[in-house]
């Protein structure tokens, strides 16, 4: 059973993401990490996705990996560059942004209708 770390920046993301995993991939074992200060800090600091924010994402991802996660899904798309940096550092496992699957599905649908 693969362990997938679900890293949330918003508390209200936890339940719907867990429901989707239970429905669509019941064999996966979800592991929820919530830092609900990420979005608030991004909005308040006025510096955008600075080095400190990148470090926080790296720390969350490293914690997930250290606990045995075989994949990481970040559930908030506002942090794309931070997520991409995590993906580069942890290239041995899937690290995804929440909209990546949707974009891939749209690409496939477009190719089928062309």
N, CA and C atoms as an extended XYZ file, in Angstrom:
342
Properties=species:S:1:pos:R:3:atomname:S:1:resname:S:1:resid:I:1 pbc="F F F"
N         0.845       -1.169        0.000 N   UNK     1
C         0.000        0.000        0.000 CA  UNK     1
C         0.897        1.240        0.000 C   UNK     1
N         0.852        2.022       -1.062 N   UNK     2
C         1.725        3.210       -1.107 CA  UNK     2
C         1.264        4.285       -0.131 C   UNK     2
N         2.236        4.926        0.502 N   UNK     3
C         1.940        6.057        1.382 CA  UNK     3
C         2.134        7.332        0.570 C   UNK     3
N         1.080        8.130        0.516 N   UNK     4
C         1.106        9.390       -0.214 CA  UNK     4
C         0.927       10.524        0.787 C   UNK     4
N         1.882       11.433        0.820 N   UNK     5
C         1.784       12.599        1.687 CA  UNK     5
C         0.933       13.645        0.991 C   UNK     5
N        -0.076       14.109        1.684 N   UNK     6
C        -0.949       15.169        1.196 CA  UNK     6
C        -0.617       16.396        2.024 C   UNK     6
N         0.006       17.377        1.386 N   UNK     7
C         0.462       18.558        2.110 CA  UNK     7
C        -0.475       19.710        1.789 C   UNK     7
N        -1.139       20.197        2.841 N   UNK     8
C        -2.200       21.186        2.719 CA  UNK     8
C        -1.765       22.536        3.279 C   UNK     8
N        -2.166       23.602        2.597 N   UNK     9
C        -1.962       24.959        3.102 CA  UNK     9
C        -3.258       25.542        3.639 C   UNK     9
N        -4.359       24.876        3.402 N   UNK    10
C        -5.676       25.356        3.843 CA  UNK    10
C        -6.408       24.211        4.537 C   UNK    10
N        -6.942       24.482        5.716 N   UNK    11
C        -7.604       23.442        6.505 CA  UNK    11
C        -8.799       22.833        5.767 C   UNK    11
N        -9.518       23.641        5.003 N   UNK    12
C       -10.705       23.108        4.330 CA  UNK    12
C       -10.364       22.202        3.143 C   UNK    12
N        -9.105       22.067        2.813 N   UNK    13
C        -8.698       21.165        1.725 CA  UNK    13
C        -8.611       19.712        2.179 C   UNK    13
N        -8.439       19.497        3.449 N   UNK    14
C        -8.156       18.149        3.955 CA  UNK    14
C        -9.286       17.172        3.648 C   UNK    14
N       -10.503       17.489        4.045 N   UNK    15
C       -11.615       16.546        3.876 CA  UNK    15
C       -11.895       16.197        2.417 C   UNK    15
N       -12.013       17.172        1.500 N   UNK    16
C       -12.316       16.779        0.116 CA  UNK    16
C       -11.204       15.970       -0.553 C   UNK    16
N        -9.961       16.289       -0.222 N   UNK    17
C        -8.853       15.524       -0.811 CA  UNK    17
C        -8.859       14.096       -0.280 C   UNK    17
N        -9.079       13.943        1.019 N   UNK    18
C        -9.147       12.593        1.581 CA  UNK    18
C       -10.316       11.809        1.002 C   UNK    18
N       -11.440       12.462        0.820 N   UNK    19
C       -12.601       11.799        0.213 CA  UNK    19
C       -12.271       11.326       -1.209 C   UNK    19
N       -11.620       12.179       -1.978 N   UNK    20
C       -11.255       11.811       -3.349 CA  UNK    20
C       -10.296       10.622       -3.361 C   UNK    20
N        -9.334       10.606       -2.446 N   UNK    21
C        -8.408        9.475       -2.381 CA  UNK    21
C        -9.143        8.196       -1.993 C   UNK    21
N       -10.036        8.264       -1.018 N   UNK    22
C       -10.795        7.081       -0.606 CA  UNK    22
C       -11.633        6.548       -1.761 C   UNK    22
N       -12.203        7.449       -2.545 N   UNK    23
C       -13.054        7.062       -3.666 CA  UNK    23
C       -12.241        6.530       -4.849 C   UNK    23
N       -11.165        7.256       -5.221 N   UNK    24
C       -10.467        6.970       -6.466 CA  UNK    24
C        -9.204        6.121       -6.314 C   UNK    24
N        -8.640        6.065       -5.123 N   UNK    25
C        -7.423        5.275       -4.925 CA  UNK    25
C        -7.419        4.705       -3.512 C   UNK    25
N        -8.361        3.817       -3.214 N   UNK    26
C        -8.489        3.301       -1.847 CA  UNK    26
C        -7.268        2.502       -1.386 C   UNK    26
N        -6.453        2.035       -2.326 N   UNK    27
C        -5.265        1.269       -1.953 CA  UNK    27
C        -4.162        2.149       -1.369 C   UNK    27
N        -4.234        3.444       -1.602 N   UNK    28
C        -3.202        4.358       -1.092 CA  UNK    28
C        -3.486        4.674        0.373 C   UNK    28
N        -2.412        4.871        1.091 N   UNK    29
C        -2.505        5.310        2.476 CA  UNK    29
C        -2.135        6.786        2.508 C   UNK    29
N        -3.121        7.623        2.760 N   UNK    30
C        -2.865        9.061        2.802 CA  UNK    30
C        -2.274        9.487        4.132 C   UNK    30
N        -1.408       10.448        4.064 N   UNK    31
C        -0.793       11.027        5.257 CA  UNK    31
C        -0.966       12.532        5.118 C   UNK    31
N        -1.675       13.161        6.026 N   UNK    32
C        -1.989       14.580        5.922 CA  UNK    32
C        -1.028       15.432        6.737 C   UNK    32
N        -0.454       16.419        6.070 N   UNK    33
C         0.341       17.443        6.744 CA  UNK    33
C        -0.330       18.775        6.453 C   UNK    33
N        -0.645       19.518        7.510 N   UNK    34
C        -1.320       20.804        7.353 CA  UNK    34
C        -0.476       21.894        7.976 C   UNK    34
N        -0.155       22.906        7.165 N   UNK    35
C         0.436       24.139        7.683 CA  UNK    35
C        -0.468       25.264        7.198 C   UNK    35
N        -1.475       25.572        8.017 N   UNK    36
C        -2.456       26.560        7.586 CA  UNK    36
C        -1.967       27.994        7.739 C   UNK    36
N        -0.708       28.160        8.086 N   UNK    37
C        -0.136       29.509        8.102 CA  UNK    37
C         0.560       29.854        6.788 C   UNK    37
N         0.727       28.895        5.899 N   UNK    38
C         1.431       29.160        4.639 CA  UNK    38
C         0.744       30.257        3.828 C   UNK    38
N        -0.539       30.107        3.579 N   UNK    39
C        -1.254       31.086        2.762 CA  UNK    39
C        -1.296       32.448        3.430 C   UNK    39
N        -1.550       32.453        4.735 N   UNK    40
C        -1.601       33.732        5.464 CA  UNK    40
C        -0.244       34.423        5.433 C   UNK    40
N         0.815       33.661        5.626 N   UNK    41
C         2.150       34.254        5.605 CA  UNK    41
C         2.513       34.762        4.222 C   UNK    41
N         2.118       34.032        3.185 N   UNK    42
C         2.368       34.486        1.821 CA  UNK    42
C         1.666       35.820        1.573 C   UNK    42
N         0.439       35.921        2.021 N   UNK    43
C        -0.329       37.152        1.810 CA  UNK    43
C         0.231       38.321        2.620 C   UNK    43
N         0.741       38.046        3.800 N   UNK    44
C         1.191       39.122        4.689 CA  UNK    44
C         2.624       39.578        4.446 C   UNK    44
N         3.491       38.688        3.973 N   UNK    45
C         4.913       39.056        3.947 CA  UNK    45
C         5.285       39.995        2.815 C   UNK    45
N         4.498       40.050        1.764 N   UNK    46
C         4.775       40.974        0.676 CA  UNK    46
C         6.036       40.657       -0.113 C   UNK    46
N         6.669       39.544        0.184 N   UNK    47
C         7.910       39.167       -0.516 CA  UNK    47
C         7.700       38.024       -1.500 C   UNK    47
N         6.482       37.566       -1.609 N   UNK    48
C         6.210       36.464       -2.515 CA  UNK    48
C         6.812       35.171       -2.007 C   UNK    48
N         7.166       34.318       -2.932 N   UNK    49
C         7.727       33.011       -2.594 CA  UNK    49
C         9.237       33.149       -2.398 C   UNK    49
N         9.603       33.687       -1.269 N   UNK    50
C        11.004       33.972       -0.971 CA  UNK    50
C        11.726       32.721       -0.460 C   UNK    50
N        12.985       32.879       -0.109 N   UNK    51
C        13.813       31.756        0.348 CA  UNK    51
C        13.228       31.094        1.588 C   UNK    51
N        12.660       31.885        2.480 N   UNK    52
C        12.083       31.316        3.695 CA  UNK    52
C        10.888       30.415        3.357 C   UNK    52
N        10.062       30.834        2.411 N   UNK    53
C         8.915       30.017        2.014 CA  UNK    53
C         9.391       28.738        1.325 C   UNK    53
N        10.399       28.852        0.480 N   UNK    54
C        10.963       27.657       -0.157 CA  UNK    54
C        11.497       26.688        0.893 C   UNK    54
N        12.153       27.208        1.911 N   UNK    55
C        12.710       26.358        2.970 CA  UNK    55
C        11.591       25.627        3.715 C   UNK    55
N        10.495       26.304        3.941 N   UNK    56
C         9.362       25.656        4.615 CA  UNK    56
C         8.828       24.489        3.793 C   UNK    56
N         8.726       24.680        2.489 N   UNK    57
C         8.241       23.599        1.634 CA  UNK    57
C         9.223       22.433        1.613 C   UNK    57
N        10.510       22.741        1.578 N   UNK    58
C        11.506       21.679        1.616 CA  UNK    58
C        11.420       20.901        2.929 C   UNK    58
N        11.194       21.608        4.036 N   UNK    59
C        11.094       20.946        5.340 CA  UNK    59
C         9.855       20.044        5.409 C   UNK    59
N         8.720       20.528        4.910 N   UNK    60
C         7.514       19.706        4.889 CA  UNK    60
C         7.725       18.447        4.047 C   UNK    60
N         8.319       18.622        2.879 N   UNK    61
C         8.564       17.486        1.993 CA  UNK    61
C         9.548       16.506        2.621 C   UNK    61
N        10.590       17.008        3.235 N   UNK    62
C        11.573       16.122        3.860 CA  UNK    62
C        10.939       15.322        4.993 C   UNK    62
N        10.087       15.966        5.772 N   UNK    63
C         9.369       15.248        6.820 CA  UNK    63
C         8.544       14.111        6.212 C   UNK    63
N         7.838       14.406        5.124 N   UNK    64
C         7.027       13.386        4.466 CA  UNK    64
C         7.894       12.219        4.001 C   UNK    64
N         9.002       12.525        3.369 N   UNK    65
C         9.911       11.485        2.883 CA  UNK    65
C        10.467       10.684        4.057 C   UNK    65
N        10.842       11.376        5.120 N   UNK    66
C        11.414       10.700        6.288 CA  UNK    66
C        10.426        9.755        6.961 C   UNK    66
N         9.132        9.992        6.782 N   UNK    67
C         8.133        9.109        7.373 CA  UNK    67
C         7.670        8.021        6.400 C   UNK    67
N         8.326        7.927        5.264 N   UNK    68
C         8.054        6.835        4.339 CA  UNK    68
C         7.153        7.146        3.169 C   UNK    68
N         6.861        8.405        2.929 N   UNK    69
C         6.002        8.743        1.791 CA  UNK    69
C         6.661        8.318        0.486 C   UNK    69
N         5.859        7.719       -0.373 N   UNK    70
C         6.336        7.290       -1.688 CA  UNK    70
C         5.876        8.234       -2.784 C   UNK    70
N         5.186        9.265       -2.398 N   UNK    71
C         4.729       10.308       -3.302 CA  UNK    71
C         4.213       11.465       -2.475 C   UNK    71
N         4.221       12.655       -3.061 N   UNK    72
C         3.747       13.854       -2.374 CA  UNK    72
C         2.805       14.600       -3.302 C   UNK    72
N         1.640       14.955       -2.754 N   UNK    73
C         0.708       15.818       -3.464 CA  UNK    73
C         0.500       17.066       -2.620 C   UNK    73
N         0.895       18.202       -3.169 N   UNK    74
C         0.593       19.481       -2.541 CA  UNK    74
C        -0.800       19.869       -3.009 C   UNK    74
N        -1.642       20.310       -2.096 N   UNK    75
C        -3.041       20.531       -2.446 CA  UNK    75
C        -3.401       21.998       -2.665 C   UNK    75
N        -2.415       22.873       -2.691 N   UNK    76
C        -2.670       24.293       -2.944 CA  UNK    76
C        -1.779       24.751       -4.095 C   UNK    76
N        -2.380       25.302       -5.122 N   UNK    77
C        -1.621       25.642       -6.326 CA  UNK    77
C        -0.931       27.000       -6.272 C   UNK    77
N        -1.077       27.747       -5.201 N   UNK    78
C        -0.481       29.086       -5.117 CA  UNK    78
C         1.034       29.060       -4.916 C   UNK    78
N         1.597       27.889       -4.740 N   UNK    79
C         3.008       27.769       -4.380 CA  UNK    79
C         3.806       27.005       -5.433 C   UNK    79
N         3.431       27.162       -6.693 N   UNK    80
C         4.042       26.398       -7.776 CA  UNK    80
C         5.550       26.341       -7.769 C   UNK    80
N         6.261       27.463       -7.719 N   UNK    81
C         7.723       27.397       -7.733 CA  UNK    81
C         8.315       26.640       -6.540 C   UNK    81
N         7.679       26.741       -5.388 N   UNK    82
C         8.157       25.987       -4.224 CA  UNK    82
C         7.974       24.489       -4.448 C   UNK    82
N         6.832       24.120       -5.003 N   UNK    83
C         6.540       22.710       -5.276 CA  UNK    83
C         7.497       22.169       -6.336 C   UNK    83
N         7.759       22.959       -7.359 N   UNK    84
C         8.696       22.534       -8.407 CA  UNK    84
C        10.095       22.317       -7.839 C   UNK    84
N        10.512       23.152       -6.897 N   UNK    85
C        11.820       22.972       -6.262 CA  UNK    85
C        11.853       21.684       -5.442 C   UNK    85
N        10.758       21.390       -4.749 N   UNK    86
C        10.671       20.130       -4.004 CA  UNK    86
C        10.768       18.954       -4.974 C   UNK    86
N        10.074       19.044       -6.103 N   UNK    87
C        10.098       17.961       -7.096 CA  UNK    87
C        11.511       17.718       -7.610 C   UNK    87
N        12.262       18.778       -7.815 N   UNK    88
C        13.657       18.606       -8.273 CA  UNK    88
C        14.498       17.928       -7.198 C   UNK    88
N        14.312       18.320       -5.960 N   UNK    89
C        15.112       17.746       -4.870 CA  UNK    89
C        14.754       16.290       -4.603 C   UNK    89
N        13.486       15.943       -4.775 N   UNK    90
C        13.017       14.585       -4.497 CA  UNK    90
C        12.585       13.906       -5.796 C   UNK    90
N        13.450       13.944       -6.768 N   UNK    91
C        13.130       13.423       -8.101 CA  UNK    91
C        12.866       11.916       -8.110 C   UNK    91
N        13.244       11.218       -7.070 N   UNK    92
C        13.053        9.770       -7.026 CA  UNK    92
C        11.602        9.374       -6.756 C   UNK    92
N        10.769       10.326       -6.337 N   UNK    93
C         9.357       10.031       -6.073 CA  UNK    93
C         8.493       11.064       -6.790 C   UNK    93
N         7.238       10.719       -7.054 N   UNK    94
C         6.340       11.716       -7.651 CA  UNK    94
C         6.034       12.841       -6.663 C   UNK    94
N         6.207       14.061       -7.112 N   UNK    95
C         5.839       15.257       -6.346 CA  UNK    95
C         4.961       16.079       -7.271 C   UNK    95
N         3.710       16.255       -6.878 N   UNK    96
C         2.748       16.866       -7.786 CA  UNK    96
C         2.074       18.096       -7.200 C   UNK    96
N         1.744       19.001       -8.101 N   UNK    97
C         0.887       20.139       -7.789 CA  UNK    97
C        -0.551       19.668       -7.982 C   UNK    97
N        -1.514       20.311       -7.338 N   UNK    98
C        -2.889       19.809       -7.417 CA  UNK    98
C        -3.494       19.866       -8.807 C   UNK    98
N        -3.046       20.759       -9.645 N   UNK    99
C        -3.660       20.909      -10.959 CA  UNK    99
C        -2.959       20.103      -12.048 C   UNK    99
N        -1.901       19.387      -11.733 N   UNK   100
C        -1.170       18.665      -12.779 CA  UNK   100
C        -2.006       17.573      -13.439 C   UNK   100
N        -2.745       16.807      -12.664 N   UNK   101
C        -3.564       15.750      -13.251 CA  UNK   101
C        -4.655       16.348      -14.131 C   UNK   101
N        -5.242       17.455      -13.689 N   UNK   102
C        -6.293       18.102      -14.464 CA  UNK   102
C        -5.742       18.594      -15.811 C   UNK   102
N        -4.573       19.194      -15.794 N   UNK   103
C        -3.962       19.694      -17.023 CA  UNK   103
C        -3.665       18.531      -17.963 C   UNK   103
N        -3.161       17.421      -17.424 N   UNK   104
C        -2.863       16.262      -18.249 CA  UNK   104
C        -4.143       15.683      -18.861 C   UNK   104
N        -5.207       15.614      -18.093 N   UNK   105
C        -6.480       15.127      -18.624 CA  UNK   105
C        -7.004       16.035      -19.732 C   UNK   105
N        -6.881       17.337      -19.551 N   UNK   106
C        -7.322       18.283      -20.582 CA  UNK   106
C        -6.478       18.120      -21.850 C   UNK   106
N        -5.188       17.907      -21.683 N   UNK   107
C        -4.307       17.690      -22.842 CA  UNK   107
C        -4.724       16.433      -23.595 C   UNK   107
N        -4.988       15.349      -22.861 N   UNK   108
C        -5.404       14.091      -23.502 CA  UNK   108
C        -6.737       14.265      -24.211 C   UNK   108
N        -7.682       14.976      -23.573 N   UNK   109
C        -8.992       15.194      -24.197 CA  UNK   109
C        -8.836       16.020      -25.470 C   UNK   109
N        -7.977       17.003      -25.452 N   UNK   110
C        -7.726       17.821      -26.630 CA  UNK   110
C        -7.116       17.008      -27.763 C   UNK   110
N        -6.211       16.115      -27.428 N   UNK   111
C        -5.561       15.277      -28.434 CA  UNK   111
C        -6.565       14.301      -29.050 C   UNK   111
N        -7.491       13.783      -28.238 N   UNK   112
C        -8.502       12.846      -28.752 CA  UNK   112
C        -9.476       13.541      -29.691 C   UNK   112
N        -9.795       14.810      -29.425 N   UNK   113
C       -10.786       15.504      -30.245 CA  UNK   113
C       -10.168       16.163      -31.487 C   UNK   113
N        -8.846       16.180      -31.559 N   UNK   114
C        -8.182       16.815      -32.701 CA  UNK   114
C        -8.168       15.943      -33.925 C   UNK   114
